[in-house]
Amino acid sequence: MIYSEGGKIISKKNHACGGNEWLIVRTGADIKIKCSTCGRVVFLSVDQLTRLTKKYIPCEEVNV
């Protein structure tokens, strides 16, 4: 799956804060995501993020 900056991820498991929405902040060799609920920032590889993802919302749909 190809991820782009500004997109949102809905994760399979909830974060410790209770939220499951993540904003993609940076892409590259690893991907930086930020929890929409508490603001925690996490770096994951593309493979790890693909396993974590339940639904991906591209940035075009997020900004509308």
mmCIF file of the N, C-alpha and C atoms, coordinates in Angstrom:
data_MODEL
# 
_entry.id   MODEL 
# 
loop_
_atom_site.group_PDB 
_atom_site.id 
_atom_site.type_symbol 
_atom_site.label_atom_id 
_atom_site.label_alt_id 
_atom_site.label_comp_id 
_atom_site.label_asym_id 
_atom_site.label_entity_id 
_atom_site.label_seq_id 
_atom_site.pdbx_PDB_ins_code 
_atom_site.Cartn_x 
_atom_site.Cartn_y 
_atom_site.Cartn_z 
_atom_site.occupancy 
_atom_site.B_iso_or_equiv 
_atom_site.pdbx_formal_charge 
_atom_site.auth_seq_id 
_atom_site.auth_comp_id 
_atom_site.auth_asym_id 
_atom_site.auth_atom_id 
_atom_site.pdbx_PDB_model_num 
ATOM 1   N N  . MET A 1 1  ? 0.843   -1.172 0.000  1.00 0.00 ? 1  MET A N  1 
ATOM 2   C CA . MET A 1 1  ? 0.000   0.000  0.000  1.00 0.00 ? 1  MET A CA 1 
ATOM 3   C C  . MET A 1 1  ? 0.891   1.239  0.000  1.00 0.00 ? 1  MET A C  1 
ATOM 4   N N  . ILE A 1 2  ? 0.482   2.246  -0.721 1.00 0.00 ? 2  ILE A N  1 
ATOM 5   C CA . ILE A 1 2  ? 1.247   3.486  -0.795 1.00 0.00 ? 2  ILE A CA 1 
ATOM 6   C C  . ILE A 1 2  ? 0.576   4.521  0.103  1.00 0.00 ? 2  ILE A C  1 
ATOM 7   N N  . TYR A 1 3  ? 1.337   5.047  1.042  1.00 0.00 ? 3  TYR A N  1 
ATOM 8   C CA . TYR A 1 3  ? 0.829   6.047  1.975  1.00 0.00 ? 3  TYR A CA 1 
ATOM 9   C C  . TYR A 1 3  ? 1.351   7.415  1.577  1.00 0.00 ? 3  TYR A C  1 
ATOM 10  N N  . SER A 1 4  ? 0.576   8.465  1.843  1.00 0.00 ? 4  SER A N  1 
ATOM 11  C CA . SER A 1 4  ? 1.022   9.817  1.538  1.00 0.00 ? 4  SER A CA 1 
ATOM 12  C C  . SER A 1 4  ? 0.817   10.707 2.762  1.00 0.00 ? 4  SER A C  1 
ATOM 13  N N  . GLU A 1 5  ? 1.604   11.763 2.835  1.00 0.00 ? 5  GLU A N  1 
ATOM 14  C CA . GLU A 1 5  ? 1.513   12.699 3.956  1.00 0.00 ? 5  GLU A CA 1 
ATOM 15  C C  . GLU A 1 5  ? 0.143   13.361 3.975  1.00 0.00 ? 5  GLU A C  1 
ATOM 16  N N  . GLY A 1 6  ? -0.397  13.522 5.167  1.00 0.00 ? 6  GLY A N  1 
ATOM 17  C CA . GLY A 1 6  ? -1.703  14.150 5.314  1.00 0.00 ? 6  GLY A CA 1 
ATOM 18  C C  . GLY A 1 6  ? -2.849  13.157 5.358  1.00 0.00 ? 6  GLY A C  1 
ATOM 19  N N  . GLY A 1 7  ? -2.571  11.899 5.008  1.00 0.00 ? 7  GLY A N  1 
ATOM 20  C CA . GLY A 1 7  ? -3.600  10.870 5.054  1.00 0.00 ? 7  GLY A CA 1 
ATOM 21  C C  . GLY A 1 7  ? -3.859  10.410 6.479  1.00 0.00 ? 7  GLY A C  1 
ATOM 22  N N  . LYS A 1 8  ? -4.925  9.651  6.666  1.00 0.00 ? 8  LYS A N  1 
ATOM 23  C CA . LYS A 1 8  ? -5.260  9.127  7.986  1.00 0.00 ? 8  LYS A CA 1 
ATOM 24  C C  . LYS A 1 8  ? -5.289  7.616  7.959  1.00 0.00 ? 8  LYS A C  1 
ATOM 25  N N  . ILE A 1 9  ? -4.923  7.028  9.082  1.00 0.00 ? 9  ILE A N  1 
ATOM 26  C CA . ILE A 1 9  ? -4.946  5.585  9.277  1.00 0.00 ? 9  ILE A CA 1 
ATOM 27  C C  . ILE A 1 9  ? -5.940  5.276  10.390 1.00 0.00 ? 9  ILE A C  1 
ATOM 28  N N  . ILE A 1 10 ? -6.781  4.286  10.178 1.00 0.00 ? 10 ILE A N  1 
ATOM 29  C CA . ILE A 1 10 ? -7.604  3.732  11.248 1.00 0.00 ? 10 ILE A CA 1 
ATOM 30  C C  . ILE A 1 10 ? -6.950  2.407  11.603 1.00 0.00 ? 10 ILE A C  1 
ATOM 31  N N  . SER A 1 11 ? -6.481  2.269  12.834 1.00 0.00 ? 11 SER A N  1 
ATOM 32  C CA . SER A 1 11 ? -5.733  1.079  13.225 1.00 0.00 ? 11 SER A CA 1 
ATOM 33  C C  . SER A 1 11 ? -6.650  -0.028 13.734 1.00 0.00 ? 11 SER A C  1 
ATOM 34  N N  . LYS A 1 12 ? -6.147  -1.265 13.663 1.00 0.00 ? 12 LYS A N  1 
ATOM 35  C CA . LYS A 1 12 ? -6.903  -2.428 14.121 1.00 0.00 ? 12 LYS A CA 1 
ATOM 36  C C  . LYS A 1 12 ? -7.066  -2.413 15.639 1.00 0.00 ? 12 LYS A C  1 
ATOM 37  N N  . LYS A 1 13 ? -6.011  -2.005 16.336 1.00 0.00 ? 13 LYS A N  1 
ATOM 38  C CA . LYS A 1 13 ? -6.042  -1.960 17.799 1.00 0.00 ? 13 LYS A CA 1 
ATOM 39  C C  . LYS A 1 13 ? -6.045  -0.511 18.264 1.00 0.00 ? 13 LYS A C  1 
ATOM 40  N N  . ASN A 1 14 ? -6.683  -0.263 19.380 1.00 0.00 ? 14 ASN A N  1 
ATOM 41  C CA . ASN A 1 14 ? -6.682  1.082  19.952 1.00 0.00 ? 14 ASN A CA 1 
ATOM 42  C C  . ASN A 1 14 ? -5.336  1.396  20.589 1.00 0.00 ? 14 ASN A C  1 
ATOM 43  N N  . HIS A 1 15 ? -4.972  2.662  20.568 1.00 0.00 ? 15 HIS A N  1 
ATOM 44  C CA . HIS A 1 15 ? -3.786  3.152  21.253 1.00 0.00 ? 15 HIS A CA 1 
ATOM 45  C C  . HIS A 1 15 ? -4.077  3.141  22.757 1.00 0.00 ? 15 HIS A C  1 
ATOM 46  N N  . ALA A 1 16 ? -3.081  3.306  23.574 1.00 0.00 ? 16 ALA A N  1 
ATOM 47  C CA . ALA A 1 16 ? -3.257  3.312  25.034 1.00 0.00 ? 16 ALA A CA 1 
ATOM 48  C C  . ALA A 1 16 ? -4.198  4.430  25.495 1.00 0.00 ? 16 ALA A C  1 
ATOM 49  N N  . CYS A 1 17 ? -4.271  5.518  24.744 1.00 0.00 ? 17 CYS A N  1 
ATOM 50  C CA . CYS A 1 17 ? -5.155  6.636  25.095 1.00 0.00 ? 17 CYS A CA 1 
ATOM 51  C C  . CYS A 1 17 ? -6.607  6.359  24.709 1.00 0.00 ? 17 CYS A C  1 
ATOM 52  N N  . GLY A 1 18 ? -6.844  5.317  23.938 1.00 0.00 ? 18 GLY A N  1 
ATOM 53  C CA . GLY A 1 18 ? -8.200  4.955  23.527 1.00 0.00 ? 18 GLY A CA 1 
ATOM 54  C C  . GLY A 1 18 ? -8.524  5.316  22.090 1.00 0.00 ? 18 GLY A C  1 
ATOM 55  N N  . GLY A 1 19 ? -7.676  6.077  21.435 1.00 0.00 ? 19 GLY A N  1 
ATOM 56  C CA . GLY A 1 19 ? -7.925  6.482  20.051 1.00 0.00 ? 19 GLY A CA 1 
ATOM 57  C C  . GLY A 1 19 ? -7.397  5.453  19.064 1.00 0.00 ? 19 GLY A C  1 
ATOM 58  N N  . ASN A 1 20 ? -7.970  5.429  17.854 1.00 0.00 ? 20 ASN A N  1 
ATOM 59  C CA . ASN A 1 20 ? -7.462  4.530  16.825 1.00 0.00 ? 20 ASN A CA 1 
ATOM 60  C C  . ASN A 1 20 ? -7.241  5.259  15.492 1.00 0.00 ? 20 ASN A C  1 
ATOM 61  N N  . GLU A 1 21 ? -7.277  6.597  15.501 1.00 0.00 ? 21 GLU A N  1 
ATOM 62  C CA . GLU A 1 21 ? -7.008  7.389  14.299 1.00 0.00 ? 21 GLU A CA 1 
ATOM 63  C C  . GLU A 1 21 ? -5.602  7.984  14.375 1.00 0.00 ? 21 GLU A C  1 
ATOM 64  N N  . TRP A 1 22 ? -4.863  7.847  13.275 1.00 0.00 ? 22 TRP A N  1 
ATOM 65  C CA . TRP A 1 22 ? -3.489  8.339  13.204 1.00 0.00 ? 22 TRP A CA 1 
ATOM 66  C C  . TRP A 1 22 ? -3.327  9.182  11.954 1.00 0.00 ? 22 TRP A C  1 
ATOM 67  N N  . LEU A 1 23 ? -2.607  10.283 12.056 1.00 0.00 ? 23 LEU A N  1 
ATOM 68  C CA . LEU A 1 23 ? -2.306  11.164 10.940 1.00 0.00 ? 23 LEU A CA 1 
ATOM 69  C C  . LEU A 1 23 ? -0.899  10.866 10.440 1.00 0.00 ? 23 LEU A C  1 
ATOM 70  N N  . ILE A 1 24 ? -0.718  10.721 9.130  1.00 0.00 ? 24 ILE A N  1 
ATOM 71  C CA . ILE A 1 24 ? 0.611   10.464 8.566  1.00 0.00 ? 24 ILE A CA 1 
ATOM 72  C C  . ILE A 1 24 ? 1.331   11.800 8.431  1.00 0.00 ? 24 ILE A C  1 
ATOM 73  N N  . VAL A 1 25 ? 2.447   11.916 9.160  1.00 0.00 ? 25 VAL A N  1 
ATOM 74  C CA . VAL A 1 25 ? 3.199   13.166 9.208  1.00 0.00 ? 25 VAL A CA 1 
ATOM 75  C C  . VAL A 1 25 ? 4.337   13.168 8.192  1.00 0.00 ? 25 VAL A C  1 
ATOM 76  N N  . ARG A 1 26 ? 5.038   12.030 8.041  1.00 0.00 ? 26 ARG A N  1 
ATOM 77  C CA . ARG A 1 26 ? 6.196   11.966 7.149  1.00 0.00 ? 26 ARG A CA 1 
ATOM 78  C C  . ARG A 1 26 ? 6.287   10.578 6.552  1.00 0.00 ? 26 ARG A C  1 
ATOM 79  N N  . THR A 1 27 ? 6.720   10.490 5.301  1.00 0.00 ? 27 THR A N  1 
ATOM 80  C CA . THR A 1 27 ? 6.929   9.207  4.649  1.00 0.00 ? 27 THR A CA 1 
ATOM 81  C C  . THR A 1 27 ? 8.367   9.119  4.163  1.00 0.00 ? 27 THR A C  1 
ATOM 82  N N  . GLY A 1 28 ? 8.797   7.931  3.889  1.00 0.00 ? 28 GLY A N  1 
ATOM 83  C CA . GLY A 1 28 ? 10.161  7.675  3.429  1.00 0.00 ? 28 GLY A CA 1 
ATOM 84  C C  . GLY A 1 28 ? 10.489  6.223  3.697  1.00 0.00 ? 28 GLY A C  1 
ATOM 85  N N  . ALA A 1 29 ? 11.709  5.952  4.145  1.00 0.00 ? 29 ALA A N  1 
ATOM 86  C CA . ALA A 1 29 ? 12.081  4.585  4.490  1.00 0.00 ? 29 ALA A CA 1 
ATOM 87  C C  . ALA A 1 29 ? 11.248  4.079  5.653  1.00 0.00 ? 29 ALA A C  1 
ATOM 88  N N  . ASP A 1 30 ? 10.953  4.977  6.576  1.00 0.00 ? 30 ASP A N  1 
ATOM 89  C CA . ASP A 1 30 ? 10.006  4.674  7.647  1.00 0.00 ? 30 ASP A CA 1 
ATOM 90  C C  . ASP A 1 30 ? 8.914   5.734  7.611  1.00 0.00 ? 30 ASP A C  1 
ATOM 91  N N  . ILE A 1 31 ? 7.809   5.465  8.289  1.00 0.00 ? 31 ILE A N  1 
ATOM 92  C CA . ILE A 1 31 ? 6.672   6.377  8.252  1.00 0.00 ? 31 ILE A CA 1 
ATOM 93  C C  . ILE A 1 31 ? 6.412   6.898  9.658  1.00 0.00 ? 31 ILE A C  1 
ATOM 94  N N  . LYS A 1 32 ? 6.250   8.204  9.759  1.00 0.00 ? 32 LYS A N  1 
ATOM 95  C CA . LYS A 1 32 ? 5.990   8.861  11.040 1.00 0.00 ? 32 LYS A CA 1 
ATOM 96  C C  . LYS A 1 32 ? 4.494   9.133  11.124 1.00 0.00 ? 32 LYS A C  1 
ATOM 97  N N  . ILE A 1 33 ? 3.846   8.593  12.166 1.00 0.00 ? 33 ILE A N  1 
ATOM 98  C CA . ILE A 1 33 ? 2.423   8.815  12.359 1.00 0.00 ? 33 ILE A CA 1 
ATOM 99  C C  . ILE A 1 33 ? 2.188   9.457  13.719 1.00 0.00 ? 33 ILE A C  1 
ATOM 100 N N  . LYS A 1 34 ? 1.098   10.217 13.813 1.00 0.00 ? 34 LYS A N  1 
ATOM 101 C CA . LYS A 1 34 ? 0.774   10.950 15.038 1.00 0.00 ? 34 LYS A CA 1 
ATOM 102 C C  . LYS A 1 34 ? -0.648  10.598 15.449 1.00 0.00 ? 34 LYS A C  1 
ATOM 103 N N  . CYS A 1 35 ? -0.835  10.247 16.720 1.00 0.00 ? 35 CYS A N  1 
ATOM 104 C CA . CYS A 1 35 ? -2.153  9.910  17.239 1.00 0.00 ? 35 CYS A CA 1 
ATOM 105 C C  . CYS A 1 35 ? -3.027  11.166 17.234 1.00 0.00 ? 35 CYS A C  1 
ATOM 106 N N  . SER A 1 36 ? -4.238  11.044 16.693 1.00 0.00 ? 36 SER A N  1 
ATOM 107 C CA . SER A 1 36 ? -5.143  12.190 16.625 1.00 0.00 ? 36 SER A CA 1 
ATOM 108 C C  . SER A 1 36 ? -5.734  12.535 17.983 1.00 0.00 ? 36 SER A C  1 
ATOM 109 N N  . THR A 1 37 ? -5.702  11.600 18.927 1.00 0.00 ? 37 THR A N  1 
ATOM 110 C CA . THR A 1 37 ? -6.289  11.831 20.238 1.00 0.00 ? 37 THR A CA 1 
ATOM 111 C C  . THR A 1 37 ? -5.302  12.483 21.208 1.00 0.00 ? 37 THR A C  1 
ATOM 112 N N  . CYS A 1 38 ? -4.124  11.861 21.380 1.00 0.00 ? 38 CYS A N  1 
ATOM 113 C CA . CYS A 1 38 ? -3.189  12.346 22.400 1.00 0.00 ? 38 CYS A CA 1 
ATOM 114 C C  . CYS A 1 38 ? -1.955  13.050 21.836 1.00 0.00 ? 38 CYS A C  1 
ATOM 115 N N  . GLY A 1 39 ? -1.682  12.898 20.530 1.00 0.00 ? 39 GLY A N  1 
ATOM 116 C CA . GLY A 1 39 ? -0.539  13.576 19.930 1.00 0.00 ? 39 GLY A CA 1 
ATOM 117 C C  . GLY A 1 39 ? 0.757   12.793 19.963 1.00 0.00 ? 39 GLY A C  1 
ATOM 118 N N  . ARG A 1 40 ? 0.738   11.563 20.404 1.00 0.00 ? 40 ARG A N  1 
ATOM 119 C CA . ARG A 1 40 ? 1.936   10.723 20.456 1.00 0.00 ? 40 ARG A CA 1 
ATOM 120 C C  . ARG A 1 40 ? 2.447   10.470 19.041 1.00 0.00 ? 40 ARG A C  1 
ATOM 121 N N  . VAL A 1 41 ? 3.768   10.548 18.839 1.00 0.00 ? 41 VAL A N  1 
ATOM 122 C CA . VAL A 1 41 ? 4.379   10.343 17.529 1.00 0.00 ? 41 VAL A CA 1 
ATOM 123 C C  . VAL A 1 41 ? 5.123   9.010  17.545 1.00 0.00 ? 41 VAL A C  1 
ATOM 124 N N  . VAL A 1 42 ? 4.932   8.216  16.485 1.00 0.00 ? 42 VAL A N  1 
ATOM 125 C CA . VAL A 1 42 ? 5.540   6.889  16.381 1.00 0.00 ? 42 VAL A CA 1 
ATOM 126 C C  . VAL A 1 42 ? 6.136   6.733  14.984 1.00 0.00 ? 42 VAL A C  1 
ATOM 127 N N  . PHE A 1 43 ? 7.328   6.116  14.906 1.00 0.00 ? 43 PHE A N  1 
ATOM 128 C CA . PHE A 1 43 ? 7.948   5.765  13.634 1.00 0.00 ? 43 PHE A CA 1 
ATOM 129 C C  . PHE A 1 43 ? 7.740   4.279  13.398 1.00 0.00 ? 43 PHE A C  1 
ATOM 130 N N  . LEU A 1 44 ? 7.240   3.911  12.217 1.00 0.00 ? 44 LEU A N  1 
ATOM 131 C CA . LEU A 1 44 ? 7.027   2.518  11.851 1.00 0.00 ? 44 LEU A CA 1 
ATOM 132 C C  . LEU A 1 44 ? 7.546   2.273  10.444 1.00 0.00 ? 44 LEU A C  1 
ATOM 133 N N  . SER A 1 45 ? 7.968   1.025  10.182 1.00 0.00 ? 45 SER A N  1 
ATOM 134 C CA . SER A 1 45 ? 8.322   0.675  8.813  1.00 0.00 ? 45 SER A CA 1 
ATOM 135 C C  . SER A 1 45 ? 7.031   0.490  8.024  1.00 0.00 ? 45 SER A C  1 
ATOM 136 N N  . VAL A 1 46 ? 7.140   0.445  6.715  1.00 0.00 ? 46 VAL A N  1 
ATOM 137 C CA . VAL A 1 46 ? 5.968   0.300  5.860  1.00 0.00 ? 46 VAL A CA 1 
ATOM 138 C C  . VAL A 1 46 ? 5.278   -1.037 6.144  1.00 0.00 ? 46 VAL A C  1 
ATOM 139 N N  . ASP A 1 47 ? 6.054   -2.100 6.351  1.00 0.00 ? 47 ASP A N  1 
ATOM 140 C CA . ASP A 1 47 ? 5.481   -3.413 6.642  1.00 0.00 ? 47 ASP A CA 1 
ATOM 141 C C  . ASP A 1 47 ? 4.709   -3.413 7.962  1.00 0.00 ? 47 ASP A C  1 
ATOM 142 N N  . GLN A 1 48 ? 5.272   -2.791 8.995  1.00 0.00 ? 48 GLN A N  1 
ATOM 143 C CA . GLN A 1 48 ? 4.587   -2.717 10.287 1.00 0.00 ? 48 GLN A CA 1 
ATOM 144 C C  . GLN A 1 48 ? 3.292   -1.925 10.173 1.00 0.00 ? 48 GLN A C  1 
ATOM 145 N N  . LEU A 1 49 ? 3.324   -0.824 9.448  1.00 0.00 ? 49 LEU A N  1 
ATOM 146 C CA . LEU A 1 49 ? 2.136   0.003  9.299  1.00 0.00 ? 49 LEU A CA 1 
ATOM 147 C C  . LEU A 1 49 ? 1.055   -0.715 8.495  1.00 0.00 ? 49 LEU A C  1 
ATOM 148 N N  . THR A 1 50 ? 1.454   -1.480 7.494  1.00 0.00 ? 50 THR A N  1 
ATOM 149 C CA . THR A 1 50 ? 0.483   -2.233 6.698  1.00 0.00 ? 50 THR A CA 1 
ATOM 150 C C  . THR A 1 50 ? -0.235  -3.266 7.568  1.00 0.00 ? 50 THR A C  1 
ATOM 151 N N  . ARG A 1 51 ? 0.490   -3.925 8.455  1.00 0.00 ? 51 ARG A N  1 
ATOM 152 C CA . ARG A 1 51 ? -0.127  -4.902 9.364  1.00 0.00 ? 51 ARG A CA 1 
ATOM 153 C C  . ARG A 1 51 ? -1.048  -4.229 10.380 1.00 0.00 ? 51 ARG A C  1 
ATOM 154 N N  . LEU A 1 52 ? -0.729  -3.005 10.776 1.00 0.00 ? 52 LEU A N  1 
ATOM 155 C CA . LEU A 1 52 ? -1.496  -2.259 11.777 1.00 0.00 ? 52 LEU A CA 1 
ATOM 156 C C  . LEU A 1 52 ? -2.782  -1.650 11.206 1.00 0.00 ? 52 LEU A C  1 
ATOM 157 N N  . THR A 1 53 ? -2.790  -1.390 9.902  1.00 0.00 ? 53 THR A N  1 
ATOM 158 C CA . THR A 1 53 ? -3.863  -0.615 9.282  1.00 0.00 ? 53 THR A CA 1 
ATOM 159 C C  . THR A 1 53 ? -5.137  -1.417 9.063  1.00 0.00 ? 53 THR A C  1 
ATOM 160 N N  . LYS A 1 54 ? -6.246  -0.849 9.526  1.00 0.00 ? 54 LYS A N  1 
ATOM 161 C CA . LYS A 1 54 ? -7.579  -1.394 9.250  1.00 0.00 ? 54 LYS A CA 1 
ATOM 162 C C  . LYS A 1 54 ? -8.168  -0.689 8.027  1.00 0.00 ? 54 LYS A C  1 
ATOM 163 N N  . LYS A 1 55 ? -7.993  0.644  7.975  1.00 0.00 ? 55 LYS A N  1 
ATOM 164 C CA . LYS A 1 55 ? -8.501  1.450  6.870  1.00 0.00 ? 55 LYS A CA 1 
ATOM 165 C C  . LYS A 1 55 ? -7.570  2.623  6.648  1.00 0.00 ? 55 LYS A C  1 
ATOM 166 N N  . TYR A 1 56 ? -7.339  2.954  5.379  1.00 0.00 ? 56 TYR A N  1 
ATOM 167 C CA . TYR A 1 56 ? -6.511  4.099  5.009  1.00 0.00 ? 56 TYR A CA 1 
ATOM 168 C C  . TYR A 1 56 ? -7.394  5.129  4.309  1.00 0.00 ? 56 TYR A C  1 
ATOM 169 N N  . ILE A 1 57 ? -7.327  6.371  4.760  1.00 0.00 ? 57 ILE A N  1 
ATOM 170 C CA . ILE A 1 57 ? -8.089  7.468  4.149  1.00 0.00 ? 57 ILE A CA 1 
ATOM 171 C C  . ILE A 1 57 ? -7.080  8.430  3.531  1.00 0.00 ? 57 ILE A C  1 
ATOM 172 N N  . PRO A 1 58 ? -7.041  8.537  2.196  1.00 0.00 ? 58 PRO A N  1 
ATOM 173 C CA . PRO A 1 58 ? -6.071  9.427  1.541  1.00 0.00 ? 58 PRO A CA 1 
ATOM 174 C C  . PRO A 1 58 ? -6.292  10.890 1.928  1.00 0.00 ? 58 PRO A C  1 
ATOM 175 N N  . CYS A 1 59 ? -5.271  11.710 1.718  1.00 0.00 ? 59 CYS A N  1 
ATOM 176 C CA . CYS A 1 59 ? -5.333  13.117 2.126  1.00 0.00 ? 59 CYS A CA 1 
ATOM 177 C C  . CYS A 1 59 ? -6.406  13.899 1.375  1.00 0.00 ? 59 CYS A C  1 
ATOM 178 N N  . GLU A 1 60 ? -6.772  13.512 0.156  1.00 0.00 ? 60 GLU A N  1 
ATOM 179 C CA . GLU A 1 60 ? -7.819  14.212 -0.591 1.00 0.00 ? 60 GLU A CA 1 
ATOM 180 C C  . GLU A 1 60 ? -9.156  14.113 0.143  1.00 0.00 ? 60 GLU A C  1 
ATOM 181 N N  . GLU A 1 61 ? -9.441  12.947 0.733  1.00 0.00 ? 61 GLU A N  1 
ATOM 182 C CA . GLU A 1 61 ? -10.697 12.742 1.427  1.00 0.00 ? 61 GLU A CA 1 
ATOM 183 C C  . GLU A 1 61 ? -10.678 13.354 2.829  1.00 0.00 ? 61 GLU A C  1 
ATOM 184 N N  . VAL A 1 62 ? -9.509  13.455 3.443  1.00 0.00 ? 62 VAL A N  1 
ATOM 185 C CA . VAL A 1 62 ? -9.399  13.999 4.793  1.00 0.00 ? 62 VAL A CA 1 
ATOM 186 C C  . VAL A 1 62 ? -9.660  15.496 4.772  1.00 0.00 ? 62 VAL A C  1 
ATOM 187 N N  . ASN A 1 63 ? -9.131  16.208 3.795  1.00 0.00 ? 63 ASN A N  1 
ATOM 188 C CA . ASN A 1 63 ? -9.234  17.659 3.733  1.00 0.00 ? 63 ASN A CA 1 
ATOM 189 C C  . ASN A 1 63 ? -10.595 18.171 3.254  1.00 0.00 ? 63 ASN A C  1 
ATOM 190 N N  . VAL A 1 64 ? -11.417 17.298 2.691  1.00 0.00 ? 64 VAL A N  1 
ATOM 191 C CA . VAL A 1 64 ? -12.726 17.742 2.161  1.00 0.00 ? 64 VAL A CA 1 
ATOM 192 C C  . VAL A 1 64 ? -13.712 17.941 3.259  1.00 0.00 ? 64 VAL A C  1 
# 
